[in-house]
Amino acid sequence: MTELEKQALEMRDQLHRVSPSFCLAKWTQVTLHLHSGLTHSCHHPVPHKIPLEELKGNPSALHNTKHKIERRKQMLAGERPSECDFCWKIEDTGPNQISDRYLKSLDSWSKPHLDRYSQKHLADNPNPSSVEVSFSSKCNFKCAYCAPDISSKWMEETLEFGAYPTHPSFNNLHYFQVTDRLPIPENQANPYVEAFWQWWPELAKELKVFRITGGEPLLSPNTFRVLEELLKTPRPELSLAVNSNLGVPKVLVQKFSTLLQKLEPGINTKDFTLFTSLDSWGKQAEYIRTGLKMDLFLENLHHLLETLPELPIVIMCTFNALSVVGLDRMIDEVAELKARFNNRVSLDIPFLRYPTFFSANILPPEFHSMLENSLRRMRSMPIFWDHEKLKMQRTLEWMKTPLDPQTLTNEREDFYIYFSEFDRRRGTSFLNTFPEMESFWKLCESAHQNTERPPWT
Ligand code: SF4
């Protein structure tokens, strides 16, 4: 058993002294989708709407909604909120299975609050210590796995062409309407963002982790306002992180780096990390993330690494069925960046779960061998950290998880439907971009031709 597993099980025992379903993340962590007025704690439960009347006089209701306070009551009483199924399922598979409930409660921003939140002070309005926030859905990209509630470019396309005719339909606006997830238009006042800034002076006092996501955060003036606030009122215990697609005009990246240069680590913030995304390299990466231009991406990346000599940048590769064939090149290119910039660039490889029809586990076994080779390549390079290699290994194991034959055929059919329509709408060509995947494409095409499923209407 690793040290982390041991600590997680000790944390489980401490939580269970309060109740068998107690989880600190319900108090200490929040993800806020301010552009559509949604909140959830932690990021696993489906986000719920923040009632505007609850915000009157209490901006902390961005986190402390009545809905969430009820779930906390349930936890303190030993009941399992159904929205936390992700953890219950893992815990029910065996007595020592480690769920995110133990891990998130163990985190340095959670654990110190164990006594405080077990005291059943339900009327309290706790300020979270870890916050992820999206101020706006404005985005210049429409990545293949994204959605119109997160990207304004996707919204434009969906308004023009409608949903994709997969089973069920992908990015159907009806779903976003009935679940109340549509973003507030950019040209309208956003009461959730206003409440956030009212809350900020109090919130920032105990904040340990703050991550800005989007949309594209560098297209939101609120991102720059956060940096200015930290210059005015330093928060030396705060770890700040920003996600960026690094596909915005250079002038914005320069403005961002100029402000960051003024933030002194250990004074204005504890530290700062930039997260960016790339799921392959070159033309294939540009295909997956529509809007990406590799040249501009690399110019912006180099600019930040050169002007901020301490800055760590994490490249997140949301590993999907289209990532496999370009992975060797990506590993080589990232290794070069690591060598040039003192290993300040790292690679994180989480796998894509949704949409399921282009998860990497729909690929046939010959692609598993390609990924095995890529893993060997990475392992042979000492410049990659152990945790980077471990994440890649987990991705490979997950990719090999078998799907039942009917599900596999259905997913491949939807893969074919989706990327045929994608090419038609975006003027791209799957086969010209991924010639190595031609036989897989034909497999998907024949799944479509032989289907007995009715077409989507
Ligand atoms: S129980 Fe699990 S899903 Fe629920 S808040 Fe805790 S970590 Fe998240």
Residues whose N, C-alpha, C, O or C-beta is under 5 A from the ligand:
A	BS01	SF4	C23 A25 K26 S41 C42 H44 P45 E83 C84 F86 C87 D100 R101 K104
